[in-house]
Amino acid sequence: MDPLPDPAPRTTRIPLIPTIIVALAVLVMIGLGIWQIDRRAEKAAALNLAASNPGKPPVAFPAMPPVGPDLLFRPSSLHCLRVVGWQVEAGRAADGSTGYRHIAQCATGAEGPGALVAVGVTQRPDAKPDWTGGQIAGWISEEPDHRALISRIGGKATPLRPMLIARTAPTGMKASAPPSAADVPNNHLAYAVQWFFFAAIAIIIYILALRRRNAPKAP
């Protein structure tokens, strides 16, 4: 009696459309990672420029974002007609102590975006700053960054609004620490690593899905 022939080897079947979709997604993520590496170099150059700005002559306070590296940390001033609101953030005073930074939301005219002013630092978040507006001088900075991480690493985040860090503080408050380029993180390398990680995870998941799809069926 002749032995039974060996069964034909099972071939791996790769679906065309899903593979194309996954490949395109991976290429996009790798491209975003490379773009973030390029942005890292651009950010480093911008911070080098901004580091020399505090010693330059004063300029007009920018009304709209974004704050370019030629304006970041430059001396400036504005006139706050009235304070329409306050926000409180963790902050550091000029003497190195930490506390709560009080940011005034100012009206600067009948219309327009207004302005943000980091008036000073207190030890209590519920402190009531003794300031209702007026002419105030300081340095140009940006509002605290609360944008979603995915929007930042994808390059689609809304630009941060300009904010004036007051040089002096009202009675009962400490002056905020002057802005410094060392306080501005350059996270673009970390963002690039995240995109490359996402691409690797997508490849691994798709390979596991293909193995499961082509696994022999139980009799």
C-alpha positions as CSV (number, residue, x, y, z in Angstrom):
1,M,0.0,0.0,0.0
2,D,1.5,3.3,-1.1
3,P,2.0,5.9,1.6
4,L,-0.3,8.9,1.6
5,P,1.3,12.0,-0.1
6,D,2.5,14.7,2.2
7,P,0.0,17.6,2.4
8,A,0.8,20.6,0.4
9,P,2.7,23.3,2.4
10,R,0.4,26.0,3.6
11,T,1.1,29.3,2.0
12,T,0.9,32.7,3.8
13,R,-1.7,34.9,2.3
14,I,-1.2,38.6,2.7
15,P,-4.3,40.8,2.0
16,L,-3.4,43.6,-0.5
17,I,-5.6,46.5,0.6
18,P,-5.0,46.2,4.4
19,T,-1.2,45.8,3.8
20,I,-1.2,49.0,1.6
21,I,-3.1,50.9,4.3
22,V,-0.7,49.8,7.1
23,A,2.3,50.5,5.0
24,L,1.2,54.0,4.2
25,A,0.4,54.7,7.8
26,V,3.8,53.5,8.9
27,L,5.5,55.6,6.2
28,V,3.5,58.7,7.4
29,M,4.6,58.0,11.0
30,I,8.3,57.6,10.0
31,G,8.0,60.8,8.0
32,L,6.6,62.7,11.0
33,G,9.5,61.4,13.1
34,I,12.1,62.6,10.6
35,W,10.2,66.0,10.5
36,Q,10.5,66.3,14.3
37,I,14.2,65.7,14.1
38,D,14.5,68.6,11.6
39,R,12.3,70.7,13.9
40,R,14.7,69.9,16.8
41,A,17.5,71.7,15.0
42,E,15.3,74.6,14.1
43,K,14.1,74.9,17.8
44,A,17.7,74.9,19.0
45,A,18.6,77.7,16.6
46,A,15.6,79.7,17.8
47,L,16.5,79.2,21.4
48,N,20.0,80.4,20.8
49,L,18.6,83.6,19.3
50,A,16.1,84.0,22.1
51,A,18.8,83.6,24.8
52,S,20.3,87.0,23.7
53,N,17.0,88.9,23.5
54,P,16.6,90.0,27.1
55,G,19.5,92.5,26.7
56,K,18.2,94.0,23.5
57,P,16.1,97.3,23.3
58,P,12.4,97.1,24.1
59,V,9.9,96.4,21.3
60,A,6.1,96.7,21.0
61,F,4.2,93.9,22.6
62,P,2.8,91.5,19.9
63,A,-1.0,91.4,19.7
64,M,-1.3,88.0,18.1
65,P,0.5,84.6,18.1
66,P,2.8,83.1,17.3
67,V,5.7,84.7,19.2
68,G,8.7,84.5,16.9
69,P,12.3,83.8,18.2
70,D,13.2,87.4,17.3
71,L,10.6,88.6,19.9
72,L,10.8,85.9,22.6
73,F,12.2,87.3,25.8
74,R,12.6,90.8,24.4
75,P,11.8,93.7,26.9
76,S,8.4,95.2,26.2
77,S,5.4,96.9,27.9
78,L,1.7,97.3,27.5
79,H,-1.2,99.2,28.9
80,C,-3.9,97.0,30.6
81,L,-7.2,98.9,30.6
82,R,-8.7,96.5,33.1
83,V,-8.3,93.0,34.4
84,V,-11.2,90.8,33.1
85,G,-10.0,87.5,34.7
86,W,-7.2,85.7,36.4
87,Q,-5.6,82.3,36.0
88,V,-3.2,80.6,38.4
89,E,-0.3,78.4,37.4
90,A,2.7,76.9,39.3
91,G,5.6,79.3,39.0
92,R,8.9,80.5,40.2
93,A,9.8,83.8,41.6
94,A,12.9,85.9,40.8
95,D,14.4,85.0,44.2
96,G,14.3,81.3,43.2
97,S,11.4,80.3,45.4
98,T,8.4,78.4,44.0
99,G,4.7,79.2,44.4
100,Y,1.7,80.2,42.3
101,R,2.0,82.6,39.4
102,H,-1.0,84.8,38.9
103,I,-1.7,85.7,35.2
104,A,-4.0,88.6,34.5
105,Q,-6.3,88.5,31.5
106,C,-6.3,92.1,30.3
107,A,-8.5,94.2,28.1
108,T,-6.3,96.5,25.9
109,G,-9.0,98.1,23.9
110,A,-12.7,98.1,22.9
111,E,-12.0,95.1,20.7
112,G,-9.2,92.7,20.0
113,P,-7.6,89.7,21.7
114,G,-6.4,91.5,24.8
115,A,-3.2,90.5,26.6
116,L,-1.9,88.2,29.2
117,V,0.3,89.5,32.0
118,A,2.2,87.3,34.5
119,V,1.9,89.8,37.4
120,G,3.7,88.0,40.2
121,V,4.1,84.9,42.4
122,T,2.4,84.2,45.8
123,Q,2.6,81.2,48.2
124,R,-1.2,80.7,48.0
125,P,-3.2,79.9,44.9
126,D,-6.3,81.8,46.3
127,A,-4.4,85.0,46.9
128,K,-6.0,88.2,45.5
129,P,-3.5,90.3,43.6
130,D,-3.7,94.0,44.3
131,W,-3.6,95.0,40.7
132,T,-6.4,96.3,38.5
133,G,-4.4,97.3,35.4
134,G,-2.3,100.2,34.1
135,Q,1.0,100.5,32.3
136,I,3.3,97.5,33.0
137,A,6.8,96.6,31.7
138,G,8.5,93.2,31.5
139,W,9.6,90.6,29.0
140,I,7.7,88.9,26.1
141,S,7.0,85.3,26.7
142,E,4.3,82.8,25.9
143,E,1.3,81.5,27.8
144,P,1.5,78.2,29.7
145,D,1.3,75.3,27.3
146,H,-1.7,73.1,28.0
147,R,-2.1,71.8,24.5
148,A,-2.7,68.1,24.0
149,L,0.5,66.0,23.4
150,I,-0.8,64.4,20.2
151,S,-1.4,67.8,18.7
152,R,2.1,69.0,19.6
153,I,3.9,66.0,18.2
154,G,1.8,66.1,15.1
155,G,2.5,69.8,14.5
156,K,-1.1,70.8,14.5
157,A,-1.2,72.6,17.9
158,T,-2.7,76.1,18.1
159,P,0.1,78.7,18.6
160,L,0.6,79.9,22.1
161,R,-0.5,83.5,22.8
162,P,2.1,86.1,23.8
163,M,2.3,86.9,27.5
164,L,4.2,89.6,29.3
165,I,6.2,88.6,32.4
166,A,6.1,91.7,34.6
167,R,9.5,93.0,35.8
168,T,8.1,94.1,39.1
169,A,5.2,92.8,41.2
170,P,2.4,94.5,43.1
171,T,2.5,94.8,46.9
172,G,2.2,91.4,48.6
173,M,3.6,89.4,45.7
174,K,7.1,88.4,44.5
175,A,8.3,89.3,41.0
176,S,8.2,86.4,38.6
177,A,11.5,84.9,37.5
178,P,12.8,86.5,34.3
179,P,12.3,84.3,31.2
180,S,15.2,82.1,30.2
181,A,15.9,79.9,27.2
182,A,16.9,77.2,29.6
183,D,13.3,77.0,30.8
184,V,12.0,76.3,27.3
185,P,12.1,72.5,26.5
186,N,13.2,71.2,23.1
187,N,11.1,68.1,23.0
188,H,11.3,67.4,19.3
189,L,13.7,64.4,19.7
190,A,11.3,62.8,22.2
191,Y,8.4,63.5,19.8
192,A,10.4,61.8,16.9
193,V,11.1,58.8,19.1
194,Q,7.4,58.5,19.8
195,W,6.5,58.5,16.1
196,F,9.1,55.8,15.4
197,F,7.7,53.8,18.3
198,F,4.2,54.1,17.0
199,A,5.4,52.9,13.6
200,A,7.2,49.9,15.1
201,I,4.1,49.0,17.2
202,A,1.9,49.2,14.0
203,I,4.2,46.8,12.2
204,I,4.3,44.3,15.1
205,I,0.5,44.4,15.5
206,Y,0.0,43.8,11.8
207,I,2.4,40.9,11.7
208,L,0.7,39.3,14.6
209,A,-2.7,39.8,12.9
210,L,-1.4,38.1,9.8
211,R,0.0,35.2,11.7
212,R,-3.4,34.8,13.4
213,R,-5.2,35.0,10.2
214,N,-3.1,32.4,8.5
215,A,-2.9,30.0,11.4
216,P,-4.3,26.5,10.7
217,K,-7.9,26.1,11.6
218,A,-8.7,23.7,14.4
219,P,-10.5,20.6,13.0
